[in-house]
């Protein structure tokens, strides 16, 4: 069991490095971020429940034996609310994480609660808040629909669980980039 936990942590670290659009490949890499066209940006339509709207829900497809990946979306609520959790049948572990710079080092930590103001979008995106899916039950392929369950708490303490469908795909939220030299590298 300890070995599986170690593998999950290592996979999560690699997935996070792949998830961040703010990373350093060195001067020799010829690193360029492209801006994909609207046609390339495949994401789910808006999903609404209990005054909460979720837009642009997508999951990064996995590569090879990778057993962790990220999910990204934008949430807006008509009233103050807190995002307190996430679950999915696609992974044994699903958590909301935050990535932020600590000096020159990008650090990731679990966010147990994210307070949201009424009408202000919360964007879960590469390099910031995002959903981390670890110990995946199977590889995630481009075009596959992934079910997520977002868990919220209202100001009065009542709970709201919102099912969300996210589509796995490259460039789903415009985070495509390529490296010059030895061919294209996408994540």
Contact map, one row per residue, 1 for C-alpha under 8 A:
1111100000000000000000000000000000000000000000000000000000000000000000000000000000000000000000000000000000000000000000000000000000000000000000000000000000000000000000000000000000000000000
1111110000000000000000000000000000000000000000000000000000000000000000000000000000000000000000000000000000000000000000000000000000000000000000000000000000000000000000000000000000000000000
1111111000000000000000000000000000000000000000000000000000000000000000000000000000000000000000000000000000000000000000000000000000000000000000000000000000000000000000000000000000000000000
1111111100000000000000000000000000000000000000000000000000000000000000000000000000000000000000000000000000000000000000000000000000000000000000000000000000000000000000000000000000000000000
1111111110000000000000000000000000000000000000000000000000000000000000000000000000000000000000000000000000000000000000000000000000000000000000000000000000000000000000000000000000000000000
0111111111000000000000000000000000000000000000000000000000000000000000000000000000000000000000000000000000000000000000000000000000000000000000000000000000000000000000000000000000000000000
0011111111100000000000000000000000000000000000000000000000000000000000000000000000000000000000000000000000000000000000000000000000000000000000000000000000000000000000000000000000000000000
0001111111110000000000000000000000000000000000000000000000000000001100000000000000000000000000000000000000000000000000000000000000000110000000000000000000000000000000000000000000000000000
0000111111111000000000000000000000000000000000000000000000000000000000000000000000000000000000000000000000000000000000000000000000000000000000000000000000000000000000000000000000000000000
0000011111111100000000000000000000000000000000000000000000000000000000000000000000000000000000000000000000000000000000000000000000000000000000000000000000000000000000000000000000000000000
0000001111111110000000000000000000000000000000000000000000000000011100000000000000000000000000000000000000000000000000000000000000000100000000000000000000000000000000000000000000000000000
0000000111111111000000000000000000000000000000000000000000000000001110000000000000000000000000000000000000000000000000000000000000010100000000000000000000000000000000000000000000000000000
0000000011111111100000000000000000000000000000000000000000000000000000000000000000000000000000000000000000000000000000000000000000000000000000000000000000000000000000000000000000000000000
0000000001111111110000000000000000000000000000000000000000000000000000000000000000000000000000000000000000000000000000000000000000000000000000000000000000000000000000000000000000000000000
0000000000111111111000000000000000000000000000000000000000000000010111000000000000000000000000000000000000000000000000000000000000000000000000000000000000000000000000000000000000000000000
0000000000011111111100000000000000000000000000000000000000000000000011000000000000000000000000000000000000000000000000000000000000000000000000000000000000000000000000000000000000000000000
0000000000001111111100100000000000000000000000000000000000000000000000000000000000000000000000000000000000000000000000000000000000000000000000000000000000000000000000000000000000000000000
0000000000000111111110000000000000000000000000000000000000000000000000000000000000000000000000000000000000000000000000000000000000000000000000000000000000000000000000000000000000000000001
0000000000000011111110000000000000000000000000000000000000000000000011000000000000000000000000000000000000000000000000000000011000000000000000000000000000000000000000000000000000000000001
0000000000000001111111100000000000000000000000000000000000000000000000000000000000000000000000000000000000000000000000000000011000000000000000000000000000000000000000000000000000000000000
0000000000000000011111100000000000000000000000000000000000000000000000000000000000000000000000000000000000000000000000000000011000000000000000000000000000000000000000000000001000000000000
0000000000000000000111110000000000000000000000000000000000000000000000000000000000000000000000000000000000000000000000000000001000000000000000000000000000000000000000000000000000000000000
0000000000000000100111111000000000000000000000000000000000000000000000000000000000000000000000000000000000000000000000000000000000000000000000000000000000000000000000000000000000000000000
0000000000000000000001111100000000000000000000000000000000000000000000000000000000000000000000000000000000000000000000000000000000000000000000000000000000000000000000000000000000000000000
0000000000000000000000111111101000000000000000000000000000000000000000000000000000000000000000000000000000000000000000000000000000000000000000000000000000000000000000000000000000000000000
0000000000000000000000011111100000000000000000000000000000000000000000000000000000000000000000000000000000000000000000000000000000000000000000000000000000000000000000000000000000000000000
0000000000000000000000001111111000000000000000000000000000000000000000000000000000000000000000000000000000000000000000000000000000000000000000000000000000000000000000000000000000000000000
0000000000000000000000001111110000000000000000000000000000000000000000000000000000000000000000000000000000000000000000000000000000000000000000000000000000000000000000000000000000000000000
0000000000000000000000001111111000000000000000000000000000000000000000000000000000000000000000000000000000000000000000000000000000000000000000000000000000000000000000000000000000111000000
0000000000000000000000000011111100000000000000000000000000000000000000000000000000000000000000000000000000000000000000000000000000000000000000000000000000000000000000000000000000111000000
0000000000000000000000001010111110000000000000000000000000000000000000000000000000000000000000000000000000000000000000000000000000000000000000000000000000000000000000000000000011110000000
0000000000000000000000000000011111000000000000000000000000000000000000000000000000000000000000000000000000000000000000000000000000000000000000000000000000000000000000000000000011110000000
0000000000000000000000000000001111100000000000000000000000000000000000000000000000000000000000000000000000000000000000000000000000000000000000000000000000000000000000000000001111000000000
0000000000000000000000000000000111110000000000000000000000000000000000000000000000000000000000000000000000000000000000000000000000000000000000000000000000000000000000000000001111000000000
0000000000000000000000000000000011111000000000000000000000000000000000000000000000000000000000000000000000000000000000000000000000000000000000000000000000000000000000000000011100000000000
0000000000000000000000000000000001111111100000000000000000000000000000000000000000000000000000000000000000000000000000000000000000000000000000000000000000000000000000000010010100000000000
0000000000000000000000000000000000111111100000000000000000000000000000000000000000000000000000000000000000000000000000000000000000000000000000000000000000000000000000000000000000000000000
0000000000000000000000000000000000011111100000000000000000000000000000000000000000000000000000000000000000000000000000000000000000000000000000000000000000000000000000000000000000000000000
0000000000000000000000000000000000011111110000000000000000000000000000000000000000000000000000000000000000000000000000000000000000000000000000000000000000000000000000000000000000000000000
0000000000000000000000000000000000011111110000000000000000000000000000000000000000000000000000000000000000000000000000000000000000000000000000000000000000000000000000000011010000000000000
0000000000000000000000000000000000011111111000000000000000000000000000000000000000000000000000000000000000000000000000000000000000000000000000000000000000000000000000000011110000000000000
0000000000000000000000000000000000000011111100000000000000000000000000000000000000000000000000000000000000000000000000000000000000000000000000000000000000000000000000101011100000000000000
0000000000000000000000000000000000000000111110000000000111000000000000000000000000000000000000000000000000000000000000000000000000000000000000000000000000000000000001100001100000000000000
0000000000000000000000000000000000000000011111000000001111000000000000000000000000000000000000000000000000000000000000000000000000000000000000000000000000000000000011100000000000000000000
0000000000000000000000000000000000000000001111100000001100000000000000000000000000000000000000000000000000000000000000000000000000000000000000000000000000000000000000000000000000000000000
0000000000000000000000000000000000000000000111110000111100000000000000000000000000000000000000000000000000000000000000000000000000000000000000000000000000000000000000000000000000000000000
0000000000000000000000000000000000000000000011111000111000000000000000000000000000000000000000000000000000000000000000000000000000000000000000000000000000000000000100000000000000000000000
0000000000000000000000000000000000000000000001111111110000000000000000000000000000000000000000000000000000000000000000000000000000000000000000000000000000000000000000000000000000000000000
0000000000000000000000000000000000000000000000111111100000000000000000000000000000000000000000000000000000000000000000000000000000000000000000000000000000000000010000000000000000000000000
0000000000000000000000000000000000000000000000011111000000000000000000000000000000000000000000000000000000000000000000000000000000000000000000000000000000000001000000000000000000000000000
0000000000000000000000000000000000000000000000011111100000000000000000000000111000000000000000000000000000000000000000000000000000000000000000000000000000000000000000000000000000000000000
0000000000000000000000000000000000000000000000011111110000000000000000000011110000000000000000000000000000000000000000000000000000000000000000000000000000000000000000000000000000000000000
0000000000000000000000000000000000000000000001111011111000000000000000000011100000000000000000000000000000000000000000000000000000000000000000000000000000000000000000000000000000000000000
0000000000000000000000000000000000000000000001110001111110000000000000001111000000000000000000000000000000000000000000000000000000000000000000000000000000000000000100000000000000000000000
0000000000000000000000000000000000000000000111100000111110000000000000001110000000000000000000000000000000000000000000000000000000000000000000000000000000000000000000000000000000000000000
0000000000000000000000000000000000000000001111000000011111000000000000011100000000000000000000000000000000000000000000000000000000000000000000000000000000000000000001000001100000000000000
0000000000000000000000000000000000000000001100000000011111100000000000111100000000000000000000000000000000000000000000000000000000000000000000000000000000000000000111100000000000000000000
0000000000000000000000000000000000000000001100000000000111110000000000111000000000000000000000000000000000000000000000000000000000000000000000000000000000000000000001111001100000000000000
0000000000000000000000000000000000000000000000000000000011111000000011110000000000000000000000000000000000000000000000000000000000000000000000000100000000000000000001111000000000000000000
0000000000000000000000000000000000000000000000000000000001111100000011100000000000000000000000000000000000000000000000000000000000000000000101000000000000000000000000011100000000000000001
0000000000000000000000000000000000000000000000000000000000111110000010000000000000000000000000000000000000000000000000000000000000000000001111000000000000000000000000011100000000000000000
0000000000000000000000000000000000000000000000000000000000011111111110000000000000000000000000000000000000000000000000000000000000000000001110000000000000000000000000000000000000000000000
0000000000000000000000000000000000000000000000000000000000001111110000000000000000000000000000000000000000000000000000000000000000000000001000000000000000000000000000000000000000000000000
0000000000000000000000000000000000000000000000000000000000000111110000000000000000000000000000000000000000000000000000000000000000000000000000000000000000000000000000000000000000000000000
0000000000000000000000000000000000000000000000000000000000000111111000000000000000000000000000000000000000000000000000000000000000000000001000000000000000000000000000000000000000000000000
0000000000100010000000000000000000000000000000000000000000000111111110000000000000000000000000000000000000000000000000000000000000000000001000000000000000000000000000000000000000000000000
0000000100110000000000000000000000000000000000000000000000000100111110000000000000000000000000000000000000000000000000000000000000000111011000000000000000000000000000000000000000000000000
0000000100110010000000000000000000000000000000000000000000000100011111000000000000000000000000000000000000000000000000000000000000011111000000000000000000000000000000000000000000000000000
0000000000010011001000000000000000000000000000000000000000111100011111100000000000000000000000000000000000000000000000000000000000011100000000000000000000000000000000000000000000000000000
0000000000000011001000000000000000000000000000000000000000110000000111110000000000000000000000000000000000000000000000000000010001111000000000000000000000000000000000000000000000000000000
0000000000000000000000000000000000000000000000000000000011110000000011111000000000000000000000000000000000000000000000000001100001111000000000000000000000000000000001000000000000000000000
0000000000000000000000000000000000000000000000000000000111100000000001111100000000000000000000000000000000000000000000000011110001100000000000000000000000000000000000000000000000000000000
0000000000000000000000000000000000000000000000000000011111000000000000111110000000000000000000000000000000000000000000000011100001000000000000000000000000000000000000000000000000000000000
0000000000000000000000000000000000000000000000000000011110000000000000011111000000000000000000000000000000000000000000001111000000000000000000000000000000000000000000000000000000000000000
0000000000000000000000000000000000000000000000000001111000000000000000001111100000000000000000000000000000000000000000001110000000000000000000000000000000000000000000000000000000000000000
0000000000000000000000000000000000000000000000000001110000000000000000000111110000000000000000000000000000000000000001111100000000000000000000000000000000000000000000000000000000000000000
0000000000000000000000000000000000000000000000000011100000000000000000000011111110000000000000000000000000000000000111111000000000000000000000000000000000000000000000000000000000000000000
0000000000000000000000000000000000000000000000000011000000000000000000000001111100000000000000000000000000000000000001100000000000000000000000000000000000000000000000000000000000000000000
0000000000000000000000000000000000000000000000000010000000000000000000000000111110000000000000000000000000000000000011100000000000000000000000000000000000000000000000000000000000000000000
0000000000000000000000000000000000000000000000000000000000000000000000000000111111000000000000000000000000000000001111000000000000000000000000000000000001100000000000000000000000000000000
0000000000000000000000000000000000000000000000000000000000000000000000000000101111100000000000000000000000000000001111000000000000000000000000000000000111100000000000000000000000000000000
0000000000000000000000000000000000000000000000000000000000000000000000000000000111110000000000000000000000000000111100000000000000000000000000000000000111100000000000000000000000000000000
0000000000000000000000000000000000000000000000000000000000000000000000000000000011111000000000000000000000000000111100000000000000000000000000000000011110000000000000000000000000000000000
0000000000000000000000000000000000000000000000000000000000000000000000000000000001111100000000000000000000000001110000000000000000000000000000000000001110000000000000000000000000000000000
0000000000000000000000000000000000000000000000000000000000000000000000000000000000111110000000110000000000000001100000000000000000000000000000000000011100000000000000000000000000000000000
0000000000000000000000000000000000000000000000000000000000000000000000000000000000011111000001110000000000000000000000000000000000100000000000000001111000000000000000000000000000000000000
0000000000000000000000000000000000000000000000000000000000000000000000000000000000001111100011100000000000000000000000000000000000000000000000000001110000000000000000000000000000000000000
0000000000000000000000000000000000000000000000000000000000000000000000000000000000000111111101000000000000000000000000000000000000000000000000000111100000000000000000000000000000000000000
0000000000000000000000000000000000000000000000000000000000000000000000000000000000000011111100000000000000000000000000000000000000000000100000000011000000000000000000000000000000000000000
0000000000000000000000000000000000000000000000000000000000000000000000000000000000000001111100000000000000000000000000000000000000001001110000000110000000000000000000000000000000000000000
0000000000000000000000000000000000000000000000000000000000000000000000000000000000000001111111000000000000000000000000000000000000001111100000000000000000000000000000000000000000000000000
0000000000000000000000000000000000000000000000000000000000000000000000000000000000000001111111000000000000000000000000000000000000001111100000000000000000000000000000000000000000000000000
0000000000000000000000000000000000000000000000000000000000000000000000000000000000000010001111100000000000000000000000000000000000001111000000000000000000000000000000000000000000000000000
0000000000000000000000000000000000000000000000000000000000000000000000000000000000000111001111110000000000000000000000000000000000111100000000000000000000000000000000000000000000000000000
0000000000000000000000000000000000000000000000000000000000000000000000000000000000001110000011111000000000000110000000000000000000111000000000000000000000000000000000000000000000000000000
0000000000000000000000000000000000000000000000000000000000000000000000000000000000001100000001111100000000000111000000000000000011110000000000000000000000000000000000000000000000000000000
0000000000000000000000000000000000000000000000000000000000000000000000000000000000000000000000111110000000011110000000000000000111110000000000000000000000000000000000000000000000000000000
0000000000000000000000000000000000000000000000000000000000000000000000000000000000000000000000011111000000011110000000000000001111000000000000000000000000000000000000000000000000000000000
0000000000000000000000000000000000000000000000000000000000000000000000000000000000000000000000001111100001111000000000000000001110000000000000000000000000000000000000000000000000000000000
0000000000000000000000000000000000000000000000000000000000000000000000000000000000000000000000000111110001110000000000000000001100000000000000000000000000000000000000000000000000000000000
0000000000000000000000000000000000000000000000000000000000000000000000000000000000000000000000000011111111100000000000000000000000000000000000000000000000000000000000000000000000000000000
0000000000000000000000000000000000000000000000000000000000000000000000000000000000000000000000000001111111100000000000000000000000000000000000000000000000000000000000000000000000000000000
0000000000000000000000000000000000000000000000000000000000000000000000000000000000000000000000000000111110000000000000000000000000000000000000000000000000000000000000000000000000000000000
0000000000000000000000000000000000000000000000000000000000000000000000000000000000000000000000000000111111000000000000000000000000000000000000000000000000000000000000000000000000000000000
0000000000000000000000000000000000000000000000000000000000000000000000000000000000000000000000000000111111100000000000000000000000000000000000000000000000000000000000000000000000000000000
0000000000000000000000000000000000000000000000000000000000000000000000000000000000000000000000000011110111110000000000000000000000000000000000000000000000000000000000000000000000000000000
0000000000000000000000000000000000000000000000000000000000000000000000000000000000000000000000000011110011111000000000000000000000000000000000000000000000000000000000000000000000000000000
0000000000000000000000000000000000000000000000000000000000000000000000000000000000000000000000001111000001111100000000000000000000000000000000000000000000000000000000000000000000000000000
0000000000000000000000000000000000000000000000000000000000000000000000000000000000000000000000001110000000111110000000000000000000000000000000000000000000000000000000000000000000000000000
0000000000000000000000000000000000000000000000000000000000000000000000000000000000000000000000111100000000011111000000000000000000000000000000000000000000000000000000000000000000000000000
0000000000000000000000000000000000000000000000000000000000000000000000000000000000000000000000111100000000001111110000000000000000000000000000000000000000000000000000000000000000000000000
0000000000000000000000000000000000000000000000000000000000000000000000000000000000011000000000010000000000000111110000000000000000000000000000000000000000000000000000000000000000000000000
0000000000000000000000000000000000000000000000000000000000000000000000000000000001111000000000000000000000000011111000000000000000000000000000000000000000000000000000000000000000000000000
0000000000000000000000000000000000000000000000000000000000000000000000000000000001110000000000000000000000000011111100000000000000000000000000000000000000000000000000000000000000000000000
0000000000000000000000000000000000000000000000000000000000000000000000000000000111100000000000000000000000000000111110000000000000000000000000000000000000000000000000000000000000000000000
0000000000000000000000000000000000000000000000000000000000000000000000000000100111100000000000000000000000000000011111011100000000000000000000000000000000000000000000000000000000000000000
0000000000000000000000000000000000000000000000000000000000000000000000000000101110000000000000000000000000000000001111110000000000000000000000000000000000000000000000000000000000000000000
0000000000000000000000000000000000000000000000000000000000000000000000000001111110000000000000000000000000000000000111110000000000000000000000000000000000000000000000000000000000000000000
0000000000000000000000000000000000000000000000000000000000000000000000000001111000000000000000000000000000000000000011111000000000000000000000000000000000000000000000000000000000000000000
0000000000000000000000000000000000000000000000000000000000000000000000000001100000000000000000000000000000000000000111111100000000000000000000000000000000000000000000000000000000000000000
0000000000000000000000000000000000000000000000000000000000000000000000000111100000000000000000000000000000000000000100111110000000000000000000000000000000000000000000000000000000000000000
0000000000000000000000000000000000000000000000000000000000000000000000000111000000000000000000000000000000000000000100011111000000000000000000000000000000000000000000000000000000000000000
0000000000000000000000000000000000000000000000000000000000000000000000011110000000000000000000000000000000000000000000001111100010000000000000000000000000000000000000000000000000000000000
0000000000000000000000000000000000000000000000000000000000000000000000111100000000000000000000000000000000000000000000000111110111100000000000000000000000000000000000000000000000000000000
0000000000000000000000000000000000000000000000000000000000000000000000111000000000000000000000000000000000000000000000000011111111000000000000000000000000000000000000000000000000000000000
0000000000000000001110000000000000000000000000000000000000000000000001010000000000000000000000000000000000000000000000000001111111000000000000000000000000000000000000000000001000000000000
0000000000000000001111000000000000000000000000000000000000000000000000000000000000000000000000000111000000000000000000000000111111000000000000000000000000000000000000000000000000000000000
0000000000000000000000000000000000000000000000000000000000000000000000000000000000000000000000001111000000000000000000000001111111000000000000000000000000000000000000000000000000000000000
0000000000000000000000000000000000000000000000000000000000000000000000000000000000000000000000011110000000000000000000000011111111100000000000000000000000000000000000000000000000000000000
0000000000000000000000000000000000000000000000000000000000000000000001111000000000000000000000011100000000000000000000000001111111110000000000000000000000000000000000000000000000000000000
0000000000000000000000000000000000000000000000000000000000000000000001110000000000000100000001111000000000000000000000000001000011111000000000000000000000000000000000000000000000000000000
0000000000010000000000000000000000000000000000000000000000000000000111100000000000000000000001111000000000000000000000000000000001111100000000000000000000000000000000000000000000000000000
0000000000000000000000000000000000000000000000000000000000000000000111100000000000000000011111100000000000000000000000000000000000111111000000000000000000000000000000000000000000000000000
0000000100110000000000000000000000000000000000000000000000000000001110000000000000000000001111000000000000000000000000000000000000011111000000000000000000000000000000000000000000000000000
0000000100000000000000000000000000000000000000000000000000000000001100000000000000000000001110000000000000000000000000000000000000001111100000000000000000000000000000000000000000000000000
0000000000000000000000000000000000000000000000000000000000000000001100000000000000000000011110000000000000000000000000000000000000001111111000000000000000000000000000000000000000000000000
0000000000000000000000000000000000000000000000000000000000000000000000000000000000000000111100000000000000000000000000000000000000000011111000000000000000000000000000000000000000000000000
0000000000000000000000000000000000000000000000000000000000000000001000000000000000000000010000000000000000000000000000000000000000000001111100000000000000000000000000000000000000000000000
0000000000000000000000000000000000000000000000000000000000001110111000000000000000000000000000000000000000000000000000000000000000000001111110000000000000000000000000000000000000000000000
0000000000000000000000000000000000000000000000000000000000011100000000000000000000000000000000000000000000000000000000000000000000000000011111010000000000000000000000010000000000000000000
0000000000000000000000000000000000000000000000000000000000001100000000000000000000000000000000000000000000000000000000000000000000000000001111110000000000000000000000011000000000000000000
0000000000000000000000000000000000000000000000000000000000011000000000000000000000000000000000000000000000000000000000000000000000000000000111110000000000000000000000111100000000000000000
0000000000000000000000000000000000000000000000000000000000000000000000000000000000000000000000000000000000000000000000000000000000000000000011111000000000000000000000111000000000000000000
0000000000000000000000000000000000000000000000000000000000000000000000000000000000000000000000000000000000000000000000000000000000000000000111111100000000000000000000111000000000000000000
0000000000000000000000000000000000000000000000000000000000000000000000000000000000000000000000000000000000000000000000000000000000000000000000111110000000000000000011110000000000000000000
0000000000000000000000000000000000000000000000000000000000100000000000000000000000000001010000000000000000000000000000000000000000000000000000011111000000000000000011110000000000000000000
0000000000000000000000000000000000000000000000000000000000000000000000000000000000000001110000000000000000000000000000000000000000000000000000001111100000000000001111000000000000000000000
0000000000000000000000000000000000000000000000000000000000000000000000000000000000000111100000000000000000000000000000000000000000000000000000000111110000000000001111000000000000000000000
0000000000000000000000000000000000000000000000000000000000000000000000000000000000000111000000000000000000000000000000000000000000000000000000000011111000000000111100000000000000000000000
0000000000000000000000000000000000000000000000000000000000000000000000000000000000101110000000000000000000000000000000000000000000000000000000000001111100000000111100000000000000000000000
0000000000000000000000000000000000000000000000000000000000000000000000000000000000111100000000000000000000000000000000000000000000000000000000000000111110000011110000000000000000000000000
0000000000000000000000000000000000000000000000000000000000000000000000000000000011111000000000000000000000000000000000000000000000000000000000000000011111000011110000000000000000000000000
0000000000000000000000000000000000000000000000000000000000000000000000000000000011110000000000000000000000000000000000000000000000000000000000000000001111111111000000000000000000000000000
0000000000000000000000000000000000000000000000000000000000000000000000000000000111000000000000000000000000000000000000000000000000000000000000000000000111111111000000000000000000000000000
0000000000000000000000000000000000000000000000000000000000000000000000000000000111000000000000000000000000000000000000000000000000000000000000000000000011111100000000000000000000000000000
0000000000000000000000000000000000000000000000000000000000000000000000000000000000000000000000000000000000000000000000000000000000000000000000000000000011111100000000000000000000000000000
0000000000000000000000000000000000000000000000000000000000000000000000000000000000000000000000000000000000000000000000000000000000000000000000000000000011111110000000000000000000000000000
0000000000000000000000000000000000000000000000000000000000000000000000000000000000000000000000000000000000000000000000000000000000000000000000000000000011111111000000000000000000000000000
0000000000000000000000000000000000000000000000000000000000000000000000000000000000000000000000000000000000000000000000000000000000000000000000000000001111001111100000000000000000000000000
0000000000000000000000000000000000000000000000000100000000000000000000000000000000000000000000000000000000000000000000000000000000000000000000000000001111000111110000000000000000000000000
0000000000000000000000000000000000000000000000000000000000000000000000000000000000000000000000000000000000000000000000000000000000000000000000000000111100000011111000000000000000000000000
0000000000000000000000000000000000000000000000001000000000000000000000000000000000000000000000000000000000000000000000000000000000000000000000000000111100000001111100000000000000000000000
0000000000000000000000000000000000000000000000000000000000000000000000000000000000000000000000000000000000000000000000000000000000000000000000000011110000000000111110000000000000000000000
0000000000000000000000000000000000000000000000100000010010000000000000000000000000000000000000000000000000000000000000000000000000000000000000000011110000000000011111000000000000000000000
0000000000000000000000000000000000000000000100000000000010000000000000000000000000000000000000000000000000000000000000000000000000000000000000001111000000000000001111100000000000000000000
0000000000000000000000000000000000000000001100000000000111100000000000100000000000000000000000000000000000000000000000000000000000000000000000001111000000000000000111110000000000000000000
0000000000000000000000000000000000000000011100000000000011100000000000000000000000000000000000000000000000000000000000000000000000000000000001111100000000000000000011111000000000000000000
0000000000000000000000000000000000000000000000000000000001111000000000000000000000000000000000000000000000000000000000000000000000000000000111111100000000000000000001111101000000000000000
0000000000000000000000000000000000000000010000000000000001111000000000000000000000000000000000000000000000000000000000000000000000000000000011110000000000000000000000111111000000000000000
0000000000000000000000000000000000000000000000000000000000011000000000000000000000000000000000000000000000000000000000000000000000000000000001000000000000000000000000011111000100000000011
0000000000000000000000000000000000010001110000000000000000000000000000000000000000000000000000000000000000000000000000000000000000000000000000000000000000000000000000001111111100000000000
0000000000000000000000000000000000000001111000000000000101000000000000000000000000000000000000000000000000000000000000000000000000000000000000000000000000000000000000011111111000000000000
0000000000000000000000000000000000000000111000000000000101000000000000000000000000000000000000000000000000000000000000000000000000000000000000000000000000000000000000000011111000000000000
0000000000000000000000000000000000110001100000000000000000000000000000000000000000000000000000000000000000000000000000000000000000000000000000000000000000000000000000000011111100000000000
0000000000000000000010000000000011100000000000000000000000000000000000000000000000000000000000000000000000000000000000000000010000000000000000000000000000000000000000000011111110000000000
0000000000000000000000000000000011110000000000000000000000000000000000000000000000000000000000000000000000000000000000000000000000000000000000000000000000000000000000000110011111000000011
0000000000000000000000000000001111000000000000000000000000000000000000000000000000000000000000000000000000000000000000000000000000000000000000000000000000000000000000000000001111100000111
0000000000000000000000000000001111000000000000000000000000000000000000000000000000000000000000000000000000000000000000000000000000000000000000000000000000000000000000000000000111110001110
0000000000000000000000000000111100000000000000000000000000000000000000000000000000000000000000000000000000000000000000000000000000000000000000000000000000000000000000000000000011111111100
0000000000000000000000000000111100000000000000000000000000000000000000000000000000000000000000000000000000000000000000000000000000000000000000000000000000000000000000000000000001111111000
0000000000000000000000000000110000000000000000000000000000000000000000000000000000000000000000000000000000000000000000000000000000000000000000000000000000000000000000000000000000111110000
0000000000000000000000000000000000000000000000000000000000000000000000000000000000000000000000000000000000000000000000000000000000000000000000000000000000000000000000000000000000111111000
0000000000000000000000000000000000000000000000000000000000000000000000000000000000000000000000000000000000000000000000000000000000000000000000000000000000000000000000000000000000111111100
0000000000000000000000000000000000000000000000000000000000000000000000000000000000000000000000000000000000000000000000000000000000000000000000000000000000000000000000000000000001110111110
0000000000000000000000000000000000000000000000000000000000000000000000000000000000000000000000000000000000000000000000000000000000000000000000000000000000000000000000000000000011100011111
0000000000000000000000000000000000000000000000000000000000000000000000000000000000000000000000000000000000000000000000000000000000000000000000000000000000000000000000000100000111000001111
0000000000000000011000000000000000000000000000000000000000010000000000000000000000000000000000000000000000000000000000000000000000000000000000000000000000000000000000000100000110000000111
